[in-house]
Amino acid sequence: MSKIRIGIVGYGNLGRGVELALSLTDDMQLIGVFSRRDPATVQLADSSVPVHPYSAIDDFRDQIDVLILCGGSKDDLPEQGPALAAHFNTVDSFDTHARVPEYFAAMDAAARSGGNVAVISVGWDPGLFSLNRLYGEAILPKGETYTFWGKGLSQGHSDAVRRVPGVKAGVQYTLPSEPAIERVRSGSRPTLSTREKHRRECFVVLEEGADAAQVEQAIVTMPNYFADFDTTVTFLSEAELREQHSAMPHGGFVIRSGLTGADQSTNQVVEFALKLDSNPEFTASVLVAYARAASRLAGQGQQGAYSPLEIAPALISPKSPEQLRKELL
């Protein structure tokens, strides 16, 4: 059986994670990395894999089965996603929840125009957490779903911080409220506001001459990212950022608290949790699994955009349906 030929677009933390995840598969082959940087400056873990300029990507249409898009959700994917989906099968980790419907529509139109498959919003949230929210709501229709993130470093929110004018470098942490989590685990099904569930911490290195107050205001009022949360911004040096914030842990919980029984008096609480030492490496691993599904869907003649919610679980596994039924059922 021939291997699935993969291309990586973008080689930051997520792109590096995808390269490492691909090295752990037996059914995929990394054809190349495409970067907006000078290819000579991009150092891969495997030096035998070529790095090409992003501008040359159209020359590889017949050499790549699936492109894994590793750009940011704020500015990169809304532009790159539809442009690439018109010519390639793609998988991405678009994670701006409020904009998923419009992004899906743009990717669906682009993919259909080229007869391709575009799998969007693949990761752990959106992605695996989305699936667990679906399972919880379908199985326990009488109840409430709660999602808590962190404590951890968010790639998408950190990218949004770094794109604020005046920011040289920065990271963002999401911190869940422990009292809120315990209230949910008790089965009491509380009504919690966005601010009651989480807060956000940003650590920022300023560009020389940047106005700290102006940068802070731009961050804390940013819609879809920080405006709905209690957000703190701490300014520090590049050395302090490297020393104190170089790791990328994350995690979180999806909890469905529901009721069953004739009189709806039986409490049922379902919880799915992740504890990650490396957010980008785990997200990359999810992307690689769904690249397998994208290739299989395209092989079936399917077209258009998909999210993890519409993809059968067996399609992301390298095992055959017969193996899966024997080993996992």
ZIWO-V6414 format. One record per backbone hydrogen bond with DSSP energy under -1.0 kcal/mol. CO is the residue of the C=O (numbers start at 0). NH is the residue of the N-H. E is the energy in kcal/mol with one decimal. If there is no record, write none. Layout:
((CO	NH	E) (CO	NH	E))
//
This chain:
((3	28	-2.9) (4	64	-2.1) (4	65	-2.0) (5	30	-3.3) (6	67	-3.1) (7	33	-3.1) (8	69	-2.7) (11	15	-2.5) (12	16	-1.8) (13	17	-2.3) (14	18	-2.1) (15	19	-2.1) (16	20	-2.6) (17	21	-2.6) (18	22	-1.4) (20	23	-1.3) (21	24	-1.7) (26	3	-2.9) (28	5	-3.2) (31	7	-2.1) (32	51	-3.5) (33	9	-2.7) (34	53	-2.3) (37	40	-2.5) (38	41	-1.3) (45	48	-1.8) (49	32	-2.1) (51	34	-2.3) (52	55	-2.1) (53	56	-1.8) (55	58	-1.7) (56	59	-2.1) (57	60	-1.1) (59	62	-1.6) (65	6	-2.1) (66	90	-1.8) (67	8	-2.5) (71	76	-2.8) (75	79	-3.3) (76	80	-2.2) (78	82	-1.2) (79	83	-2.7) (80	84	-2.8) (81	85	-1.2) (83	86	-1.8) (83	87	-2.1) (88	66	-3.1) (89	118	-2.8) (90	68	-2.9) (91	121	-2.6) (94	96	-1.4) (95	98	-1.9) (96	99	-1.4) (98	102	-2.3) (99	103	-3.2) (100	104	-2.1) (101	105	-2.0) (102	106	-2.6) (103	107	-2.9) (104	108	-2.2) (105	109	-2.0) (106	110	-2.9) (107	111	-2.4) (108	112	-1.7) (109	113	-1.0) (110	115	-3.1) (115	303	-2.8) (116	89	-2.2) (117	305	-2.6) (118	91	-2.0) (122	127	-1.9) (123	128	-3.0) (126	130	-1.9) (127	131	-2.0) (128	132	-2.2) (129	133	-2.2) (130	134	-2.7) (131	135	-2.3) (132	136	-2.3) (133	137	-2.5) (134	138	-2.4) (135	139	-2.5) (141	258	-2.6) (143	256	-2.6) (145	254	-3.1) (147	252	-2.7) (151	173	-2.5) (153	157	-1.9) (154	158	-2.5) (155	159	-1.9) (156	160	-2.1) (157	161	-2.3) (158	162	-1.1) (160	163	-1.7) (163	166	-2.1) (165	206	-3.0) (168	204	-3.4) (170	202	-2.6) (171	153	-2.2) (172	200	-2.7) (173	151	-1.6) (174	198	-2.0) (176	180	-2.1) (177	181	-2.4) (178	182	-1.9) (179	183	-1.9) (180	184	-2.6) (181	185	-1.3) (182	187	-1.2) (183	186	-1.8) (192	196	-1.2) (193	197	-1.5) (196	176	-2.3) (198	174	-2.8) (199	231	-2.3) (200	172	-3.3) (201	233	-3.0) (202	170	-2.1) (203	235	-2.2) (204	167	-3.0) (204	168	-1.5) (206	209	-2.2) (210	214	-2.3) (211	215	-2.8) (212	216	-2.2) (213	217	-2.1) (214	218	-1.9) (215	219	-2.6) (216	220	-1.4) (218	221	-1.7) (221	224	-1.2) (221	225	-2.4) (221	226	-2.3) (225	228	-1.9) (229	199	-2.4) (231	201	-2.9) (233	203	-2.8) (236	240	-2.3) (237	241	-2.5) (238	242	-2.4) (239	243	-2.6) (240	244	-2.2) (247	278	-3.6) (248	152	-3.2) (249	275	-3.2) (250	149	-3.3) (251	273	-2.3) (252	147	-2.7) (253	271	-2.5) (254	145	-2.9) (255	269	-2.7) (256	143	-2.4) (257	267	-2.6) (259	265	-1.9) (260	263	-1.3) (265	259	-1.8) (267	257	-3.3) (269	255	-2.8) (271	253	-2.5) (273	251	-2.1) (275	249	-2.1) (277	281	-2.0) (278	282	-2.7) (279	283	-2.5) (280	284	-1.6) (281	285	-1.9) (282	286	-2.3) (283	287	-2.3) (284	288	-1.8) (285	289	-2.1) (286	290	-1.6) (287	291	-1.2) (288	292	-1.1) (289	293	-2.5) (290	294	-2.3) (291	295	-2.1) (292	296	-2.8) (293	297	-2.4) (294	298	-2.1) (295	299	-1.2) (296	301	-2.3) (297	300	-1.6) (303	117	-2.2) (305	119	-2.9) (306	309	-1.7) (311	314	-1.7) (312	315	-1.6) (313	316	-1.0) (319	323	-2.5) (320	324	-2.4) (321	325	-1.9) (322	326	-2.9) (323	327	-2.6))
//
